[in-house]
Amino acid sequence: MTKRTNHPFRKKWGQNFLADGNLLDRIARTIDPKETDSILEIGPGEGALTERIFPYVDEMAAIEIDPMLIEYLQNRESLKGLHVVHGDILLQEIENIPIKNPVRVIGNIPYNITSPIIFWLIEQLDYWGDAFIMMQKEVAERLSAKVGTKAYGRFTIVVGAYLNMEYCFTIPPDVFIPKPKVDSAIIRFTKKEIPIVSDEKYGRFNKLVATAFSQRRKMLRNTLKGWDFPDSLKEKIDFTRRPESLTIEEFASMV
C-alpha cells in the first residue's frame, strides 16, 4: 500500500503514516473490532487503518489535528458515516465525542506526545474500555521497566498504578512514510480492576512522583523536602533513598 495523496508531512505533528497493507491488516486483527464497538481513533492520517476497522463496528470517531486531512477523510466514500473531529486530542473529553462510551481507543500517535496521551487516558478512565497505542519501542520498554533501572521513572510508576500493559508486537521503521529512525511497538492498555492509587488521589500522586524524579539522583529527603509526611510513613520509608529505588506501591503509600 502506498500513500494516496500529495499530502505534505508535518514534522510538528509527528506525522508518519503506515504504508504496509499486511501490517495494517495485522494491526486490525489484533484490535479485533466487534459490531457492538464504539471506536475512537487518534490521528487517523489518510484513514489506512480506519478503513480496516470502520466497516466492522457500530460507530467510530476519528480525531485529527491536520485540517488538510480532515477534508480528505470527509470526502472518502468508504468512510461515509465516520465522525471526523478536527482538533488536538489532548484538548478533547471522551464523553463529549459524538459516539457512545466507553469507547475502544486506537491510535498511531505522534511519538513526541506519547506520555501526555497516556496520562490523558488515565484522567478519563471511566470512558474507555481498552486502548491500542502505537509508540516508540523505547517508550514502551520504559512502561515495563524494573525498579532501580535507568528506564524506571515517573512514566513507569504513574501508568503502572492504573493500567495493565500488553506488548503486542514490534514494528520496523521501513513500513512508514516518512521512515522514522526508531522501532515502534503496538501496546494494548487495559484498566486495573482496582487501581493502586484511588482516582481522587491521582493529582497528588502524579505531582509527588514528578517532584521525586525531577532530580532523580538526589535523595527523597531533598527532592520532597517541601512535602509534609507523617512520622509513621517516615518509619516505613527511608527518605535517604533515591526515587528509582521505590516501588509503585511505596510511592502510593505516600499519598
TAMOJO-V429899 format. One line per field, one symbol per residue. ss: DSSP state (H for helix, E for strand, C for the rest). psi: psi as a letter, one per 20 degrees, with the letter a starting at -180 (. if undefined). Layout:
ss = ???
psi = ???
//
This chain:
ss = CCCCCCCCCCHHHCCCEECCHHHHHHHHHHHCCCCCCEEEEECCCCCCCHHHHHHHCCEEEEEECCHHHHHHHHCCHHHCCCEEEECCHHHCCHHHCCCCCCEEEEEECCHHHHHHHHHHHHCCHHHEEEEEEEEEHHHHHHHCCCCCCCCCCHHHHHHHHHEEEEEEEEECHHHEECCCCCCEEEEEEEECCCCCCCHHHHHHHHHHHHHHCCCCCCEHHHHCCCCCCCHHHHHHCCCCCEHHHCCHHHHHCCC
psi = prpirkpppohhjlooppkogggghggghghmqqiiqopoppmicjjghgiiggijrgqpqppphohhhgggghiphijpipopporphijqphiiplrqqqrppqpnqphikgghhghgghilhijqgrpopprphhghhhhjqqpirhipbgggggghhhqqppofrqprhjjqprprjqqrqpppprqpgoqhpqgijgggggggggghjhmiiqqhhghkhiqoqqhhhhhhpojiqqhiiprghgghii.
//
